[in-house]
Amino acid sequence: MTEADAVQNAVYDVVVIGAGPVGENVADRTRAAGLSTAVVEVELIGGECSYWACMPSKALLRPVVARADARKVPGLSAAVQGPLDTAAVLAHRDAKASHWKDDGQVAWLDGIGADIYRGQGRLTGAKQVSVTTPDGTEHRLTARHAVAVCTGSRAVVPDLPGVADARPWTSREATSAKEVPGRLVVVGGGVVGVEMATVWQALGAQVTMLVRGKGLLPKMEPFAGELVAEALTEAGAEIRTGVSATSVTRTAPDGPVTVELGDGERIEADEILFATGRAPRTGDIGLESVDLKPGSWLQVDDSCRVEGTTWLYAVGDVNHRALLTHQGKYQARIAGAAIAARAAGVPLLETGRWGAHTATADHAAVPQVVFTDPEAASVGLTLAEAEQAGHRVRAVDYDLAAVAGSGLYADDYRGRARMVVDLDREILLGVTFVGPGIGELLHSATVAVAGEVPIDRLWHAVPAYPTISEIWLRLLETYRG
């Protein structure tokens, strides 16, 4: 059934709280295993990714990056020097966000045989979930085997003087805004900050980035943030590092916003975006009823089962292992398999490294693409992370512009590649690419890192000529000398 019109008390094998991509994938795996499953959602089925994150942000970024690439192609560059069609870009974004309607996602869940409960889901005890629907009806759900918390995370806005009255943007407002602000201040230099700065600068806003640290994209190799900052600056954005906002003021509802910095300087803008981190959506889901702290990240084992419990799982952002949609969906596949195995009474799960019930990739092979101009992509450990973990490693760098495929992709191509080699095992611990068009190159690196493919075997993986993938040959040649 599409919407659960069940009696107040109902029993399921599995109850999933949260129907974003992670919760949907847990439900998909448990239903595929023949377990009856209820899914509870207080907002839109499909979650943050579908309506306020991955889909709308990448829909906004695609025309921006495509135009930037086209401007570097002889014979085409002259045709794409004008401004973007803002109305068309925003309409494209709206379509990719399904116009903030979840009919399609509801139909999908219905199609796998999961029951949907609209409303706030709260734990009320072991394997017990209460759901209050918009009309005030309360449903009491009991799980025979497992409850999976998949409620995700929310944007954090720092508690600065005046910030509440200033109505700042978070990632939600930045990806769903209906108009281009004349001036936009972006606080934060992480993925959300750089992607949204890229979008709104290209659509006509004057962007000023305020970054507390030394540079952009601090969790990636340093050259990634440097190349992205260089391109943003050339596009007209102002990037200020080593600064902090201390207060925010908006004196009139439709008036400008003023941000004050630590040195007393004031910057005026039409909107301000805080891209300053995430917090778990666990403050109002009844964690106290099972002796857990409301509002906390939930600590889990590698099957995503909450430590100290036998029945409670926390999957996706809420466990703080890797705050990425694709990684949460991966965890959902692992957790779903573990729930099904335990429900079937399997005496010993596959919990070894890379086992069927172990989310090893959360530690060893997390991939990410930052869809800026240029793109930045990485998987596994950075050089600094590998050294900190005690590995004996060597970083191998190569100029992506020196590959024939890069020169064909665009004139004045700028980029860089690095692979981090474990010298004791001669496998890759991490790979980073920065440059136009490298997002689709990342999965080859992910396979190499997750598969722990020996360098000697990678030597036999011949890249097609003339593609950007030839960077693999150049990196290996450099390593072998």
C-alpha beads as a LAMMPS data file, in Angstrom:
LAMMPS data file: protein, C-alpha beads

481 atoms
480 bonds

1 atom types
1 bond types

-500.0 500.0 xlo xhi
-500.0 500.0 ylo yhi
-500.0 500.0 zlo zhi

Masses

1 110.0

Atoms # bond

1 1 1 0.000 0.000 0.000
2 1 1 1.153 3.533 -0.697
3 1 1 0.367 5.112 2.660
4 1 1 0.016 2.949 5.767
5 1 1 -3.553 3.099 6.986
6 1 1 -2.762 0.424 9.524
7 1 1 -4.232 -0.007 12.977
8 1 1 -2.482 1.786 15.790
9 1 1 -0.471 -1.291 16.784
10 1 1 1.518 -3.119 14.123
11 1 1 4.382 -5.602 14.117
12 1 1 7.133 -5.766 11.470
13 1 1 10.400 -7.610 11.137
14 1 1 12.219 -4.301 10.602
15 1 1 11.339 -0.661 11.267
16 1 1 13.364 2.030 9.484
17 1 1 13.278 5.592 10.806
18 1 1 14.159 7.950 7.973
19 1 1 13.337 7.536 4.278
20 1 1 16.253 9.223 2.582
21 1 1 18.484 7.219 0.229
22 1 1 19.985 5.365 3.192
23 1 1 16.676 4.338 4.746
24 1 1 15.315 3.408 1.324
25 1 1 18.284 1.131 0.721
26 1 1 17.991 -0.555 4.113
27 1 1 14.336 -1.220 3.336
28 1 1 15.215 -2.496 -0.129
29 1 1 17.711 -5.014 1.284
30 1 1 15.454 -6.223 4.095
31 1 1 12.461 -6.584 1.773
32 1 1 14.632 -8.488 -0.720
33 1 1 15.434 -10.874 2.144
34 1 1 11.710 -11.428 2.739
35 1 1 11.467 -9.349 5.926
36 1 1 8.387 -7.195 6.470
37 1 1 9.491 -3.581 6.730
38 1 1 7.971 -0.273 7.838
39 1 1 9.548 3.041 6.864
40 1 1 8.901 6.215 8.869
41 1 1 9.516 9.714 7.476
42 1 1 8.618 13.136 8.839
43 1 1 9.525 15.099 5.672
44 1 1 9.774 14.106 2.017
45 1 1 10.416 10.501 1.017
46 1 1 13.824 10.638 -0.631
47 1 1 15.463 12.792 2.011
48 1 1 18.088 15.514 1.966
49 1 1 19.983 14.217 -1.056
50 1 1 16.998 14.229 -3.391
51 1 1 15.661 17.696 -2.587
52 1 1 18.290 19.865 -0.846
53 1 1 21.723 18.361 -1.490
54 1 1 23.097 16.016 -4.157
55 1 1 20.483 16.324 -6.872
56 1 1 19.727 20.068 -6.831
57 1 1 23.336 21.087 -6.205
58 1 1 24.714 18.999 -9.050
59 1 1 21.898 20.155 -11.334
60 1 1 22.978 23.736 -10.596
61 1 1 26.646 22.930 -11.101
62 1 1 26.374 21.003 -14.369
63 1 1 25.700 23.991 -16.686
64 1 1 28.325 26.019 -14.822
65 1 1 31.043 23.413 -15.326
66 1 1 29.933 22.583 -18.886
67 1 1 30.235 26.241 -19.878
68 1 1 33.654 26.496 -18.232
69 1 1 34.854 23.444 -20.175
70 1 1 33.337 24.672 -23.446
71 1 1 35.116 28.016 -23.103
72 1 1 38.420 26.133 -23.374
73 1 1 37.567 24.258 -26.586
74 1 1 38.715 25.830 -29.888
75 1 1 35.847 26.446 -32.279
76 1 1 33.340 26.451 -29.455
77 1 1 34.667 28.996 -26.967
78 1 1 33.380 32.040 -28.843
79 1 1 29.830 30.685 -28.782
80 1 1 29.664 30.344 -24.990
81 1 1 31.095 33.632 -23.737
82 1 1 27.717 35.054 -22.708
83 1 1 25.953 34.627 -19.361
84 1 1 24.115 31.507 -18.326
85 1 1 20.341 31.448 -18.744
86 1 1 19.554 31.715 -15.053
87 1 1 15.861 30.904 -15.417
88 1 1 16.693 27.759 -17.380
89 1 1 19.335 26.688 -14.863
90 1 1 16.939 27.100 -11.945
91 1 1 14.158 25.320 -13.828
92 1 1 16.547 22.426 -14.520
93 1 1 17.374 22.344 -10.803
94 1 1 13.679 22.294 -9.916
95 1 1 13.058 19.361 -12.263
96 1 1 15.951 17.345 -10.836
97 1 1 14.604 18.002 -7.341
98 1 1 11.220 16.665 -8.544
99 1 1 9.744 20.093 -7.743
100 1 1 10.019 19.050 -4.080
101 1 1 7.326 16.400 -4.488
102 1 1 7.983 12.804 -3.492
103 1 1 5.357 10.894 -5.491
104 1 1 7.992 8.941 -7.412
105 1 1 9.876 7.939 -4.284
106 1 1 6.645 6.869 -2.587
107 1 1 5.795 4.711 -5.592
108 1 1 9.229 3.089 -5.433
109 1 1 8.891 2.168 -1.750
110 1 1 5.389 0.925 -2.427
111 1 1 6.779 -1.173 -5.256
112 1 1 9.169 -3.075 -2.998
113 1 1 6.399 -3.769 -0.514
114 1 1 7.448 -1.486 2.338
115 1 1 4.786 0.264 4.419
116 1 1 5.157 4.035 4.790
117 1 1 4.285 5.935 7.934
118 1 1 4.200 9.719 7.616
119 1 1 5.161 11.486 10.810
120 1 1 7.772 11.848 13.526
121 1 1 9.206 8.493 14.527
122 1 1 10.495 8.043 18.061
123 1 1 11.944 5.108 19.925
124 1 1 9.914 4.291 23.034
125 1 1 11.899 1.255 24.156
126 1 1 13.723 -1.758 22.803
127 1 1 12.356 -2.538 19.322
128 1 1 9.482 -0.079 19.882
129 1 1 8.749 2.929 17.665
130 1 1 5.943 5.453 18.011
131 1 1 4.804 7.509 15.015
132 1 1 2.616 10.572 15.313
133 1 1 0.996 11.352 11.963
134 1 1 0.065 14.866 10.781
135 1 1 -3.575 14.258 11.731
136 1 1 -2.562 13.385 15.292
137 1 1 -2.940 9.619 15.015
138 1 1 -0.344 7.592 16.894
139 1 1 0.941 4.301 15.530
140 1 1 2.885 1.981 17.787
141 1 1 5.241 -0.201 15.799
142 1 1 7.112 -3.230 17.111
143 1 1 10.155 -4.664 15.327
144 1 1 10.774 -8.393 15.626
145 1 1 14.412 -8.122 14.618
146 1 1 15.760 -4.609 14.084
147 1 1 15.175 -0.874 14.126
148 1 1 17.401 1.153 11.791
149 1 1 17.937 4.852 12.492
150 1 1 18.598 6.564 9.152
151 1 1 17.660 10.136 10.002
152 1 1 20.762 11.758 8.498
153 1 1 22.264 15.073 9.497
154 1 1 21.433 18.772 9.457
155 1 1 23.434 21.887 8.728
156 1 1 25.014 23.601 11.727
157 1 1 24.744 27.372 12.039
158 1 1 27.149 28.786 14.638
159 1 1 25.582 30.528 17.618
160 1 1 26.746 34.032 16.761
161 1 1 25.145 37.265 17.975
162 1 1 22.299 38.234 15.644
163 1 1 22.436 35.102 13.540
164 1 1 18.880 33.956 14.240
165 1 1 17.321 37.254 13.161
166 1 1 19.569 37.405 10.098
167 1 1 17.882 34.331 8.559
168 1 1 21.106 32.927 7.066
169 1 1 21.230 30.382 4.314
170 1 1 22.253 26.819 5.011
171 1 1 22.808 24.214 2.314
172 1 1 19.030 23.877 1.977
173 1 1 18.453 27.516 1.058
174 1 1 21.562 27.604 -1.126
175 1 1 20.360 24.701 -3.278
176 1 1 16.705 25.789 -3.472
177 1 1 16.919 29.597 -3.798
178 1 1 14.643 31.092 -6.430
179 1 1 16.728 34.202 -7.166
180 1 1 20.393 35.053 -7.520
181 1 1 21.623 37.299 -4.695
182 1 1 23.625 40.313 -5.804
183 1 1 26.227 39.701 -3.111
184 1 1 26.750 36.422 -1.256
185 1 1 29.041 35.756 1.688
186 1 1 29.964 32.089 2.104
187 1 1 31.291 31.120 5.533
188 1 1 33.287 27.898 5.282
189 1 1 35.691 26.378 2.793
190 1 1 34.536 22.765 2.634
191 1 1 32.630 20.965 -0.097
192 1 1 29.307 22.787 0.345
193 1 1 31.062 26.141 0.521
194 1 1 33.119 25.723 -2.650
195 1 1 30.324 24.147 -4.679
196 1 1 27.796 26.826 -3.796
197 1 1 30.361 29.594 -4.309
198 1 1 30.983 28.128 -7.780
199 1 1 27.264 28.084 -8.619
200 1 1 26.222 31.507 -7.447
201 1 1 29.340 33.294 -8.713
202 1 1 28.676 31.829 -12.173
203 1 1 25.027 32.892 -12.016
204 1 1 25.977 36.492 -11.332
205 1 1 26.450 36.915 -7.596
206 1 1 29.525 38.600 -6.185
207 1 1 30.855 35.942 -3.815
208 1 1 33.096 36.481 -0.807
209 1 1 34.329 33.361 0.991
210 1 1 35.336 33.583 4.649
211 1 1 37.501 30.622 5.628
212 1 1 38.786 30.075 9.140
213 1 1 41.642 27.790 8.070
214 1 1 44.529 28.167 5.653
215 1 1 42.686 27.125 2.506
216 1 1 39.799 25.359 0.797
217 1 1 38.881 21.660 0.953
218 1 1 40.975 20.948 4.071
219 1 1 40.149 17.221 4.097
220 1 1 41.712 16.644 0.677
221 1 1 45.311 16.928 -0.512
222 1 1 46.429 20.579 -0.210
223 1 1 46.777 21.050 -3.974
224 1 1 43.066 20.337 -4.438
225 1 1 42.007 23.397 -2.495
226 1 1 44.737 25.481 -4.103
227 1 1 43.606 24.735 -7.667
228 1 1 39.915 25.263 -6.824
229 1 1 40.731 28.559 -5.070
230 1 1 42.738 29.710 -8.079
231 1 1 39.804 29.068 -10.424
232 1 1 37.249 30.693 -8.117
233 1 1 39.435 33.780 -7.819
234 1 1 39.820 33.989 -11.592
235 1 1 36.014 33.750 -11.874
236 1 1 35.682 36.832 -9.654
237 1 1 35.149 35.423 -6.180
238 1 1 37.102 36.812 -3.228
239 1 1 38.568 34.211 -0.888
240 1 1 39.736 35.323 2.529
241 1 1 41.496 32.774 4.719
242 1 1 42.376 32.883 8.393
243 1 1 39.261 34.883 9.247
244 1 1 36.213 34.234 11.412
245 1 1 32.735 35.749 11.583
246 1 1 31.881 37.067 15.048
247 1 1 28.380 38.507 14.519
248 1 1 25.681 38.863 11.877
249 1 1 23.106 41.639 11.541
250 1 1 20.043 42.118 9.321
251 1 1 18.094 45.172 10.405
252 1 1 15.219 44.833 7.923
253 1 1 13.526 41.624 6.677
254 1 1 14.339 42.413 3.046
255 1 1 17.477 44.385 3.756
256 1 1 21.148 43.496 3.475
257 1 1 23.024 41.391 5.980
258 1 1 26.228 42.544 7.645
259 1 1 28.845 40.147 8.967
260 1 1 31.488 41.355 11.379
261 1 1 34.908 39.713 11.435
262 1 1 37.239 39.081 14.316
263 1 1 39.305 42.186 13.549
264 1 1 36.213 44.399 13.546
265 1 1 35.880 44.675 9.766
266 1 1 32.325 44.538 8.412
267 1 1 31.178 43.044 5.111
268 1 1 27.727 43.708 3.675
269 1 1 25.895 41.262 1.430
270 1 1 22.404 40.344 0.320
271 1 1 22.636 36.800 1.706
272 1 1 25.015 34.848 3.899
273 1 1 25.542 31.089 3.658
274 1 1 26.931 29.146 6.596
275 1 1 28.608 25.983 5.328
276 1 1 30.213 25.168 8.647
277 1 1 29.501 21.523 9.341
278 1 1 26.760 19.025 10.101
279 1 1 25.074 17.625 13.217
280 1 1 23.095 14.381 13.584
281 1 1 19.307 14.432 13.385
282 1 1 18.924 12.461 16.582
283 1 1 17.622 15.076 18.983
284 1 1 13.952 14.092 18.825
285 1 1 13.873 10.376 18.081
286 1 1 13.597 9.000 21.613
287 1 1 17.187 7.909 22.174
288 1 1 16.770 8.503 25.895
289 1 1 14.280 5.613 26.003
290 1 1 17.090 3.182 25.161
291 1 1 19.761 4.858 27.311
292 1 1 21.404 6.813 24.511
293 1 1 22.043 10.553 24.436
294 1 1 19.617 12.641 22.338
295 1 1 21.361 14.691 19.681
296 1 1 24.455 12.499 19.662
297 1 1 26.257 10.697 16.867
298 1 1 25.598 6.978 17.251
299 1 1 28.639 4.734 17.615
300 1 1 28.370 1.515 15.614
301 1 1 30.352 -1.585 14.736
302 1 1 31.285 -2.387 11.151
303 1 1 27.841 -3.900 10.472
304 1 1 26.328 -0.549 11.554
305 1 1 24.808 -2.014 14.704
306 1 1 24.821 0.455 17.592
307 1 1 27.386 -0.499 20.176
308 1 1 25.873 -2.088 23.280
309 1 1 22.694 -3.233 21.499
310 1 1 21.622 -6.340 19.597
311 1 1 18.744 -4.836 17.619
312 1 1 19.451 -1.134 16.918
313 1 1 21.280 0.001 13.786
314 1 1 22.447 3.496 12.831
315 1 1 23.130 3.865 9.128
316 1 1 24.390 6.841 7.121
317 1 1 25.283 10.248 8.488
318 1 1 24.020 9.504 12.000
319 1 1 26.982 7.216 12.704
320 1 1 29.506 9.880 11.597
321 1 1 31.643 7.384 9.658
322 1 1 31.441 9.017 6.224
323 1 1 28.912 11.797 5.580
324 1 1 28.296 11.060 1.898
325 1 1 25.147 9.750 0.244
326 1 1 26.882 6.987 -1.679
327 1 1 28.724 5.870 1.429
328 1 1 25.484 5.803 3.415
329 1 1 23.877 3.670 0.715
330 1 1 26.866 1.332 0.885
331 1 1 26.405 1.069 4.648
332 1 1 22.715 0.349 4.035
333 1 1 23.602 -2.600 1.829
334 1 1 25.961 -3.931 4.512
335 1 1 23.503 -3.326 7.367
336 1 1 20.603 -4.793 5.402
337 1 1 22.598 -7.954 4.758
338 1 1 23.584 -8.166 8.431
339 1 1 19.999 -7.665 9.619
340 1 1 18.793 -10.373 7.258
341 1 1 21.536 -12.797 8.294
342 1 1 20.876 -12.298 11.979
343 1 1 17.122 -12.622 11.451
344 1 1 17.746 -15.939 9.684
345 1 1 19.828 -17.161 12.610
346 1 1 23.132 -17.283 10.742
347 1 1 25.550 -18.212 13.539
348 1 1 28.640 -16.459 12.215
349 1 1 28.567 -13.344 10.023
350 1 1 31.268 -12.437 7.524
351 1 1 32.919 -9.787 9.681
352 1 1 36.475 -10.003 8.365
353 1 1 38.025 -7.171 6.335
354 1 1 35.965 -6.675 3.156
355 1 1 33.442 -9.262 4.379
356 1 1 29.773 -9.223 3.311
357 1 1 28.698 -7.809 6.681
358 1 1 31.540 -5.338 7.208
359 1 1 31.608 -1.741 5.957
360 1 1 35.372 -1.766 5.412
361 1 1 35.254 0.925 2.733
362 1 1 34.257 3.458 5.412
363 1 1 37.812 3.197 6.698
364 1 1 39.856 2.390 3.613
365 1 1 38.199 3.505 0.400
366 1 1 35.785 6.436 0.700
367 1 1 35.375 8.150 -2.708
368 1 1 34.257 11.741 -3.175
369 1 1 33.894 14.141 -6.091
370 1 1 33.689 17.902 -5.579
371 1 1 31.846 19.249 -8.632
372 1 1 33.640 22.560 -8.926
373 1 1 35.643 23.999 -11.827
374 1 1 38.059 22.244 -11.771
375 1 1 36.632 19.074 -10.302
376 1 1 38.410 17.537 -7.327
377 1 1 38.123 13.829 -6.601
378 1 1 39.724 11.510 -4.095
379 1 1 39.503 8.044 -2.607
380 1 1 41.250 6.523 0.382
381 1 1 43.911 8.251 2.451
382 1 1 45.731 11.489 1.808
383 1 1 49.496 11.497 2.233
384 1 1 49.170 13.151 5.640
385 1 1 46.532 10.649 6.793
386 1 1 48.613 7.689 5.639
387 1 1 51.706 8.977 7.446
388 1 1 49.694 9.708 10.576
389 1 1 48.365 6.135 10.494
390 1 1 51.930 4.845 10.563
391 1 1 52.211 3.557 6.996
392 1 1 55.525 3.713 5.155
393 1 1 54.396 5.530 2.061
394 1 1 55.473 7.489 -0.980
395 1 1 53.425 10.127 -2.781
396 1 1 53.690 10.050 -6.570
397 1 1 52.574 13.263 -8.318
398 1 1 52.025 14.060 -11.972
399 1 1 50.855 17.078 -13.939
400 1 1 47.522 16.149 -15.512
401 1 1 48.072 18.768 -18.214
402 1 1 50.977 16.684 -19.529
403 1 1 48.657 13.841 -20.583
404 1 1 47.595 13.882 -24.230
405 1 1 43.918 13.390 -23.386
406 1 1 43.910 16.471 -21.177
407 1 1 45.210 18.663 -23.974
408 1 1 42.452 17.391 -26.231
409 1 1 39.827 17.934 -23.519
410 1 1 40.585 21.642 -23.161
411 1 1 43.150 24.280 -23.981
412 1 1 45.102 25.623 -21.012
413 1 1 44.206 22.499 -19.031
414 1 1 45.315 22.697 -15.401
415 1 1 45.298 19.745 -13.050
416 1 1 47.270 17.398 -10.885
417 1 1 47.185 13.766 -9.800
418 1 1 48.638 11.975 -6.790
419 1 1 48.731 8.384 -5.713
420 1 1 49.830 7.360 -2.218
421 1 1 51.691 4.047 -2.323
422 1 1 52.122 1.680 0.623
423 1 1 55.796 0.790 0.169
424 1 1 55.578 -2.370 2.257
425 1 1 52.663 -3.930 0.372
426 1 1 53.070 -2.050 -2.933
427 1 1 49.382 -1.183 -3.143
428 1 1 47.588 2.151 -3.298
429 1 1 46.233 3.665 -0.101
430 1 1 44.823 6.776 -1.752
431 1 1 44.439 8.638 -5.036
432 1 1 43.535 12.275 -5.742
433 1 1 42.742 13.919 -9.075
434 1 1 42.089 17.621 -9.659
435 1 1 41.200 18.959 -13.098
436 1 1 38.384 19.402 -15.600
437 1 1 36.480 16.211 -16.411
438 1 1 38.122 13.946 -13.852
439 1 1 35.011 12.988 -11.854
440 1 1 34.351 9.921 -13.989
441 1 1 38.019 8.933 -13.598
442 1 1 37.610 8.336 -9.870
443 1 1 35.992 4.912 -9.967
444 1 1 39.087 3.345 -11.501
445 1 1 41.006 4.624 -8.481
446 1 1 38.307 3.342 -6.134
447 1 1 38.579 -0.143 -7.645
448 1 1 42.364 -0.043 -7.283
449 1 1 42.223 1.053 -3.634
450 1 1 39.301 -1.145 -2.521
451 1 1 40.681 -4.110 -4.446
452 1 1 44.160 -3.566 -3.012
453 1 1 45.457 -4.203 -6.518
454 1 1 49.254 -4.694 -6.531
455 1 1 51.276 -2.100 -8.428
456 1 1 52.711 -4.889 -10.576
457 1 1 49.207 -5.846 -11.706
458 1 1 48.142 -2.243 -12.307
459 1 1 51.041 -2.028 -14.757
460 1 1 49.055 -4.422 -16.982
461 1 1 45.887 -2.271 -16.894
462 1 1 46.482 -0.431 -20.157
463 1 1 44.766 2.977 -20.446
464 1 1 43.221 3.848 -23.801
465 1 1 45.000 6.527 -25.821
466 1 1 44.343 9.442 -25.977
467 1 1 42.242 9.675 -22.823
468 1 1 42.812 11.452 -19.528
469 1 1 43.000 7.951 -18.008
470 1 1 46.531 7.746 -19.374
471 1 1 47.440 9.540 -16.162
472 1 1 47.541 6.056 -14.620
473 1 1 50.424 5.054 -16.883
474 1 1 52.308 8.255 -16.123
475 1 1 51.892 7.798 -12.362
476 1 1 53.084 4.194 -12.547
477 1 1 56.039 5.102 -14.736
478 1 1 57.014 7.805 -12.283
479 1 1 56.782 5.380 -9.380
480 1 1 58.840 2.697 -11.164
481 1 1 61.387 5.244 -12.309

Bonds

1 1 1 2
2 1 2 3
3 1 3 4
4 1 4 5
5 1 5 6
6 1 6 7
7 1 7 8
8 1 8 9
9 1 9 10
10 1 10 11
11 1 11 12
12 1 12 13
13 1 13 14
14 1 14 15
15 1 15 16
16 1 16 17
17 1 17 18
18 1 18 19
19 1 19 20
20 1 20 21
21 1 21 22
22 1 22 23
23 1 23 24
24 1 24 25
25 1 25 26
26 1 26 27
27 1 27 28
28 1 28 29
29 1 29 30
30 1 30 31
31 1 31 32
32 1 32 33
33 1 33 34
34 1 34 35
35 1 35 36
36 1 36 37
37 1 37 38
38 1 38 39
39 1 39 40
40 1 40 41
41 1 41 42
42 1 42 43
43 1 43 44
44 1 44 45
45 1 45 46
46 1 46 47
47 1 47 48
48 1 48 49
49 1 49 50
50 1 50 51
51 1 51 52
52 1 52 53
53 1 53 54
54 1 54 55
55 1 55 56
56 1 56 57
57 1 57 58
58 1 58 59
59 1 59 60
60 1 60 61
61 1 61 62
62 1 62 63
63 1 63 64
64 1 64 65
65 1 65 66
66 1 66 67
67 1 67 68
68 1 68 69
69 1 69 70
70 1 70 71
71 1 71 72
72 1 72 73
73 1 73 74
74 1 74 75
75 1 75 76
76 1 76 77
77 1 77 78
78 1 78 79
79 1 79 80
80 1 80 81
81 1 81 82
82 1 82 83
83 1 83 84
84 1 84 85
85 1 85 86
86 1 86 87
87 1 87 88
88 1 88 89
89 1 89 90
90 1 90 91
91 1 91 92
92 1 92 93
93 1 93 94
94 1 94 95
95 1 95 96
96 1 96 97
97 1 97 98
98 1 98 99
99 1 99 100
100 1 100 101
101 1 101 102
102 1 102 103
103 1 103 104
104 1 104 105
105 1 105 106
106 1 106 107
107 1 107 108
108 1 108 109
109 1 109 110
110 1 110 111
111 1 111 112
112 1 112 113
113 1 113 114
114 1 114 115
115 1 115 116
116 1 116 117
117 1 117 118
118 1 118 119
119 1 119 120
120 1 120 121
121 1 121 122
122 1 122 123
123 1 123 124
124 1 124 125
125 1 125 126
126 1 126 127
127 1 127 128
128 1 128 129
129 1 129 130
130 1 130 131
131 1 131 132
132 1 132 133
133 1 133 134
134 1 134 135
135 1 135 136
136 1 136 137
137 1 137 138
138 1 138 139
139 1 139 140
140 1 140 141
141 1 141 142
142 1 142 143
143 1 143 144
144 1 144 145
145 1 145 146
146 1 146 147
147 1 147 148
148 1 148 149
149 1 149 150
150 1 150 151
151 1 151 152
152 1 152 153
153 1 153 154
154 1 154 155
155 1 155 156
156 1 156 157
157 1 157 158
158 1 158 159
159 1 159 160
160 1 160 161
161 1 161 162
162 1 162 163
163 1 163 164
164 1 164 165
165 1 165 166
166 1 166 167
167 1 167 168
168 1 168 169
169 1 169 170
170 1 170 171
171 1 171 172
172 1 172 173
173 1 173 174
174 1 174 175
175 1 175 176
176 1 176 177
177 1 177 178
178 1 178 179
179 1 179 180
180 1 180 181
181 1 181 182
182 1 182 183
183 1 183 184
184 1 184 185
185 1 185 186
186 1 186 187
187 1 187 188
188 1 188 189
189 1 189 190
190 1 190 191
191 1 191 192
192 1 192 193
193 1 193 194
194 1 194 195
195 1 195 196
196 1 196 197
197 1 197 198
198 1 198 199
199 1 199 200
200 1 200 201
201 1 201 202
202 1 202 203
203 1 203 204
204 1 204 205
205 1 205 206
206 1 206 207
207 1 207 208
208 1 208 209
209 1 209 210
210 1 210 211
211 1 211 212
212 1 212 213
213 1 213 214
214 1 214 215
215 1 215 216
216 1 216 217
217 1 217 218
218 1 218 219
219 1 219 220
220 1 220 221
221 1 221 222
222 1 222 223
223 1 223 224
224 1 224 225
225 1 225 226
226 1 226 227
227 1 227 228
228 1 228 229
229 1 229 230
230 1 230 231
231 1 231 232
232 1 232 233
233 1 233 234
234 1 234 235
235 1 235 236
236 1 236 237
237 1 237 238
238 1 238 239
239 1 239 240
240 1 240 241
241 1 241 242
242 1 242 243
243 1 243 244
244 1 244 245
245 1 245 246
246 1 246 247
247 1 247 248
248 1 248 249
249 1 249 250
250 1 250 251
251 1 251 252
252 1 252 253
253 1 253 254
254 1 254 255
255 1 255 256
256 1 256 257
257 1 257 258
258 1 258 259
259 1 259 260
260 1 260 261
261 1 261 262
262 1 262 263
263 1 263 264
264 1 264 265
265 1 265 266
266 1 266 267
267 1 267 268
268 1 268 269
269 1 269 270
270 1 270 271
271 1 271 272
272 1 272 273
273 1 273 274
274 1 274 275
275 1 275 276
276 1 276 277
277 1 277 278
278 1 278 279
279 1 279 280
280 1 280 281
281 1 281 282
282 1 282 283
283 1 283 284
284 1 284 285
285 1 285 286
286 1 286 287
287 1 287 288
288 1 288 289
289 1 289 290
290 1 290 291
291 1 291 292
292 1 292 293
293 1 293 294
294 1 294 295
295 1 295 296
296 1 296 297
297 1 297 298
298 1 298 299
299 1 299 300
300 1 300 301
301 1 301 302
302 1 302 303
303 1 303 304
304 1 304 305
305 1 305 306
306 1 306 307
307 1 307 308
308 1 308 309
309 1 309 310
310 1 310 311
311 1 311 312
312 1 312 313
313 1 313 314
314 1 314 315
315 1 315 316
316 1 316 317
317 1 317 318
318 1 318 319
319 1 319 320
320 1 320 321
321 1 321 322
322 1 322 323
323 1 323 324
324 1 324 325
325 1 325 326
326 1 326 327
327 1 327 328
328 1 328 329
329 1 329 330
330 1 330 331
331 1 331 332
332 1 332 333
333 1 333 334
334 1 334 335
335 1 335 336
336 1 336 337
337 1 337 338
338 1 338 339
339 1 339 340
340 1 340 341
341 1 341 342
342 1 342 343
343 1 343 344
344 1 344 345
345 1 345 346
346 1 346 347
347 1 347 348
348 1 348 349
349 1 349 350
350 1 350 351
351 1 351 352
352 1 352 353
353 1 353 354
354 1 354 355
355 1 355 356
356 1 356 357
357 1 357 358
358 1 358 359
359 1 359 360
360 1 360 361
361 1 361 362
362 1 362 363
363 1 363 364
364 1 364 365
365 1 365 366
366 1 366 367
367 1 367 368
368 1 368 369
369 1 369 370
370 1 370 371
371 1 371 372
372 1 372 373
373 1 373 374
374 1 374 375
375 1 375 376
376 1 376 377
377 1 377 378
378 1 378 379
379 1 379 380
380 1 380 381
381 1 381 382
382 1 382 383
383 1 383 384
384 1 384 385
385 1 385 386
386 1 386 387
387 1 387 388
388 1 388 389
389 1 389 390
390 1 390 391
391 1 391 392
392 1 392 393
393 1 393 394
394 1 394 395
395 1 395 396
396 1 396 397
397 1 397 398
398 1 398 399
399 1 399 400
400 1 400 401
401 1 401 402
402 1 402 403
403 1 403 404
404 1 404 405
405 1 405 406
406 1 406 407
407 1 407 408
408 1 408 409
409 1 409 410
410 1 410 411
411 1 411 412
412 1 412 413
413 1 413 414
414 1 414 415
415 1 415 416
416 1 416 417
417 1 417 418
418 1 418 419
419 1 419 420
420 1 420 421
421 1 421 422
422 1 422 423
423 1 423 424
424 1 424 425
425 1 425 426
426 1 426 427
427 1 427 428
428 1 428 429
429 1 429 430
430 1 430 431
431 1 431 432
432 1 432 433
433 1 433 434
434 1 434 435
435 1 435 436
436 1 436 437
437 1 437 438
438 1 438 439
439 1 439 440
440 1 440 441
441 1 441 442
442 1 442 443
443 1 443 444
444 1 444 445
445 1 445 446
446 1 446 447
447 1 447 448
448 1 448 449
449 1 449 450
450 1 450 451
451 1 451 452
452 1 452 453
453 1 453 454
454 1 454 455
455 1 455 456
456 1 456 457
457 1 457 458
458 1 458 459
459 1 459 460
460 1 460 461
461 1 461 462
462 1 462 463
463 1 463 464
464 1 464 465
465 1 465 466
466 1 466 467
467 1 467 468
468 1 468 469
469 1 469 470
470 1 470 471
471 1 471 472
472 1 472 473
473 1 473 474
474 1 474 475
475 1 475 476
476 1 476 477
477 1 477 478
478 1 478 479
479 1 479 480
480 1 480 481
